[in-house]
Amino acid sequence: MGLLSKKNKPSQKAYAVVTGAGSGIGRSFALELAKRGGDVICADIDLSSAQETVDLIQSMTSTSAYAVHCDVGLKESVHALAEQAEQLLGHPVTLLINNAGVGLGSKFDEVSLEDWRWCMHVNLWGVIHGCHYFVPKFKQQGFGAIINVASAAGYTAAPEMTAYNVTKSSVLALSETLASELHAYNIAVNVLCPTLVPTNIMKNGRLPSRYSGLADKLLMNHAFTTSDAVVKKTLNRLDAGKLYTIPQPDAKLFWWMKRASPSLYVKLLGLGYPLFNQITK
């Protein structure tokens, strides 16, 4: 890994914490880091899934990997993770990957406040808690790196994804702010903003019944990448000192459309929304 060291030279090994490491992008991050010689803490609310990731790592590499239970929405749980990680690794953590996330979709007035809290508990507070407990450690040691997994939803603002959009746009804003604040401390930040990636986030999310089958169809036919490819690109861009990872062509298209003419972009979404309603009936 080319993570920055105190002397601003590439270090040979990453000591990483990955949240949501039990499946999807989180598992791909953990496996890729291990392939690159890193030691990894695989944190997940489902400890058995995290252990499965650890078992995969140990079957293919000689690096160290540990499964840790963590509910990222609880500050006490993330605080314990930050303390336990350093003890298990026998080395200060050099890379934090805030990946844990949940999916939530529906019309604004159909989303309960309970669902809002559930989504923010994981998608937003999980990232805030991770940064809160690891940034001071990185500052103290004089280097470190953070990858926050957001989503293209953070800037596309698609209809019927209000709560999810809000959490992911907040993660994007947090990452941009941290990048400027932490630059002088030799702490690198990257924010990942993919569109569709074949993971369990939509299957395990809270979606209305009219979306039944649509998620699987979209992932099978319109996912322009894999979680492994997304992870490799993200780690390479982090090492290159890049703030944004926008891995797919559709994600890039929406990114530039939104920046070229924000008002026109929103109008086009509004015009296309009735067609979406027809498809999901």
C-alpha positions, 0 to 999 in steps of 0.5 A: 500500500502507498499510504503516507507515512510520517516521512511522506513516503509510501509505507509497506503495510496497511493496518486497516479497520473496515466496517460492514466487512461481512459482505459486499464492498466491505468484504471486497475492501478487506480481501483486497487489503489482505492481498496487498499485504495489509492486516485487517480488522473486519467489523460488522454488526453480524459477527458471523459474516465478519468471521466468514471474511476473516476465514476467506482472508486466512485461506488465501494469505498469511496476513492477520485478520480479526472479526469484531462485532460493531454497531457503527450507529452506537458511539460506545461500540465504535469507541470500543472498536477503535481501542480493540483494533490497535490491541489486536493489530499490535500496531496503530491503525493507519487506514479507516474504511467507513463502509457500513450502510443500509438502503432505504427507498420510498416517497418522502411522505411514506417514510416513517421517522423510525426509518429515517432514524434507522438509516441515519443511525448507520449511514451517517452516524456510523461515518461520524463515529468512525471519524470521531474516534480515529481522526485524533489517533491519526493526528497524534501519530502524524499520518493516516488515511480515511475512505468514506463509502458514500454513493452517487445518490449523494449528488444525484438526488433521485426521487423516492430515495430521500433519506438515503440521499440525505445520508450519503450527501452528508457523508460526501460533505463530511469527506470534503471538509475533512480533506481540507482540515486534515491535509496539513496533518498528512491524513489522506481522505477519499470518498467513494460514490458508486451507482449500482454495485452488486451487493446485498444493500438493496436486498437487505434494505427497506424498500416498498413492495412495488420495488419487488424484483426491480432491484435484482433486475437493475443489478443484473442488467445495469451494474457496470462494475463489481465490488472488487473492481470498485475497491481496487480503483478506490485504493489506487486513487487513495494512494494517488492522493485523489479525493473522489472515486466515481467508478462507473460511467453513469456515475460520472455522467450524473456528476458532470450533468449536475455540475454543468446545470444544477437547475436543468438537472433537477428539471430533467429528474422531475420530467422523468419521474412519471416514467419511473412511476409507470415502470414500478407499478 
